[in-house]
Amino acid sequence: MDREAIGALFRAAAEGDAAAWKALVERLAPLVWSVVRAHGLSDADGHEVFQTTWFRLAQHLTRIREPEKVGSWLASTARHECLKVIKASRRESPVGDARLLDRAAPDGSPEDAVLAAEEAAEHSERTRRLWAAFEELSEACRRLLRVLMASPPPHYQEVSAALGIPVGGIGPTRLRCLRRLRALLTDRDVR
């Protein structure tokens, strides 16, 4: 969905169209969540920031002059709310992204179960190494990559608003971060 469509949804939501508000939330919620995740908040704090961000939008419906940029406004607001929570709690949150559920072995022969268990263990180890390497990246790289992993991916203007990075610096910074991650993984012989 492009910026014009987002702007049209926003204008309709501002005029009281509940379906437009719901569609706007569905479209932009992944962006808000990616900003929250980028700041490493706990689940409870993350949900609080998510709700507060949307509440702030509802409070400012009539004040937003450029409806097509509501995504950038939400990203910036989510960032500010995250920073408020971090400042208030005066703590650093560890990243819990490395937790994965083990896959269940398919119904079949015992050999299939052993092969599935070995595959799951190998996958789990590769994932653990990936997240260990990810944690060695700078905080700026981790935040940027988390935001860019959102589905659907946010516009660079939204990323810029969320992280305070100039739009022209996002691509080159992303490339440097991914190269650093690849180098860390290569050092660990992760394929």
Rosetta blueprint (number, residue, H / E / L):
1 M L
2 D L
3 R H
4 E H
5 A H
6 I H
7 G H
8 A H
9 L H
10 F H
11 R H
12 A H
13 A H
14 A H
15 E L
16 G L
17 D L
18 A H
19 A H
20 A H
21 W H
22 K H
23 A H
24 L H
25 V H
26 E H
27 R H
28 L H
29 A H
30 P H
31 L H
32 V H
33 W H
34 S H
35 V H
36 V H
37 R H
38 A H
39 H L
40 G L
41 L L
42 S L
43 D H
44 A H
45 D H
46 G H
47 H H
48 E H
49 V H
50 F H
51 Q H
52 T H
53 T H
54 W H
55 F H
56 R H
57 L H
58 A H
59 Q H
60 H L
61 L L
62 T L
63 R L
64 I L
65 R L
66 E L
67 P H
68 E H
69 K H
70 V H
71 G H
72 S H
73 W H
74 L H
75 A H
76 S H
77 T H
78 A H
79 R H
80 H H
81 E H
82 C H
83 L H
84 K H
85 V H
86 I H
87 K H
88 A H
89 S H
90 R L
91 R L
92 E L
93 S L
94 P L
95 V L
96 G L
97 D L
98 A L
99 R L
100 L L
101 L L
102 D L
103 R L
104 A L
105 A L
106 P L
107 D L
108 G L
109 S L
110 P H
111 E H
112 D H
113 A H
114 V H
115 L H
116 A H
117 A H
118 E H
119 E H
120 A H
121 A H
122 E H
123 H H
124 S H
125 E H
126 R H
127 T H
128 R H
129 R H
130 L H
131 W H
132 A H
133 A H
134 F H
135 E H
136 E H
137 L L
138 S L
139 E H
140 A H
141 C H
142 R H
143 R H
144 L H
145 L H
146 R H
147 V H
148 L H
149 M L
150 A L
151 S L
152 P L
153 P L
154 P L
155 H L
156 Y H
157 Q H
158 E H
159 V H
160 S H
161 A H
162 A H
163 L H
164 G L
165 I L
166 P L
167 V H
168 G H
169 G H
170 I H
171 G H
172 P H
173 T H
174 R H
175 L H
176 R H
177 C H
178 L H
179 R H
180 R H
181 L H
182 R H
183 A H
184 L H
185 L H
186 T H
187 D H
188 R L
189 D L
190 V L
191 R L
